[in-house]
C-alpha cells in the first residue's frame, strides 16, 4: 500500500482482472450464459467479451494506434453485433471468451512495458495518457465486476472475490 504510482495502478488493474476471472471460475457455458435479472441481458460470457474488447480498444487502438477492427467490424467476437461484446452469439463459450480476453491482457501488458505513464495515444482526436488509460480501466473493471458479482450470486449463490 506504499508502492509507486505505476505499480499501484498496474496492481489495481490486475486485481480487478483476477476478480473477473474468479467470478467465472468453475462455471459451465450454460451457467455463464445466465443473465443477472430482467430486463438486463448481461451475462458473464458477455462481460468477459466486453472487457476483452475494452482492453483491445484502449491499449492496442488508443495507446499503440493500431488499426484494428472493432467488435462490430469483425473484432474478436460476433462481427454482426455492435454492442462491444455484451451480446453472446449461439456458439460462444466461456472458455473461448476467456482465452480471447487473456490474450488481450497479455498484449496490453506487452504494450505498456517500458512506456511511461505520460506517454500518449489518441482517442477521438484527443491525446490520452497511459496514466489516464490505467485509471479508466480500473474504473471499467470495478463497475463490471459489480455486475459480475450480482450475476454469479444469481447463478449459484457464490459471493465475494
N, C-alpha and C positions, 0 to 999 in steps of 0.2 A: 504493500500500500504506500510505498515511498519511491516507486520506480520513476524513471524519467518519463517525459511526455510520450515518446514513441512507444516505449514498452507498455505503458499504461493503455494507450489506445489499442495497440495490437492485442494485448491481453484481454481487454473487454470484448473486442470483436471475436476473438477465439472462444471466449466464454459463451457468448451468445450463439456462435456456430455450433458448439458442442451441446448446448442446451437444445437446439432444434434436433440434432441427431438423437439425443436422449429421448425426446418426445416421440420419435419414430421407432425406437428400438423395440424389437420383439413383436412388431405388428405384421400381419399378412396384408396382402393387397386389398382384400375386402374391408378390413378394419381401417386401413389408411385412406379408403375412399369415402368413409362416413363423414357427413357434413356436421358442423357444430350444432346448429339449430336453425330452424326456419326463420326467416327466409334466406339466410346465408348459405351459399353453396360451397363455401370454403372447406377444403379437406387438407389432410396432412400432405398427401401427394401434391396437391395444388400449391401449398405453401412452399414445399421444397423446390418445385419447379419455378415458382415465382422468385424465390431467393437466389436460385441459380441464375436466372435472368438479371436480377439486380446486381449480382456480383459481376456478371458479364458486362453490363452497361457501364457501371461506374469505374471498374478497374481496367477493362480492356478498351471499351469505346471512348470513355471520357479521359481517363488518365493517359492511356497509351495512344489514343487517337486512332485505334484500329477500325478499319472499315469492315464491320461485321453486321450481318442482318439482325434485326430484332426478332423476337418470337413470332410476331405477326408476319414477318417476311422470310421465315424459314430458319429461325433460330433453333435451339436445342429441343423444342417441343413442337406441338401441333402447329404447322405453319398457317392453318386456316383460322386460328383463334387469336384475335388481337387483344388479349387480356393480361399480358405479362406473365403467362404461365399458370394462372389460377385454375383455368378450366382443364379438366383431366380427360384426355381422349380415351376411347374404349380400350386400346391396347397398352396404355400407360401402366407401369408397375412402380411400386415404391423403390425396389432395388435399382431400376433404371433411372428414376429421378434422382436418387441419392448418388449414383455414380456420376451423372452429369454435374450435379451440384458440387461434389467433391473435386471434380476436375476443374471447375470454375474457381474454387477456393485455392487449389494448387497453383493455377495460373495467376490468380490475384496476388498470392504471396510472392511468386517469382517477379511479377510486375513491380512490386513495391520494394523488393530487396535493393538496397543501395540508393533508393530515391529519397531525397529529403522531404520533410513534411511541408516545406514551402514550394515544392515542385508543383507545377500546374498543368492541368489538362483544360479542355474547353467543353462547356455544356451550354448548348443553345446560344453560342456566341459570347459567353461569359467565362472568364478564367475561373477555375475552381482548384483549390489546393488539395494535396493529398491529405492534409490535416482535416479539411472540411469533409472530404470523402469518408475518412475513418469515422468521424463523428456522425455523419449521416448514416453510415452502415450500421453503427451501433444502435442508433435510434430505430432504424428499419427492422433490424432483428429483434430488438426489445419489444416493439409493437407486435410483430408477428409471432414472437414466442408466447405472448399473452394469448393470441388466438390459438396457437398450438396447444397450450396448456388446457384451454377450455375444450378443445376438440378431443384431446386424449382423455380427459376426465369423462367426457360423454361416452367415448368408445368403451373404456374398461374400468373407469374409476381411478386410474392412476393419476396422482398429483405430485407436485414438486419437481425438482430437476432430475 
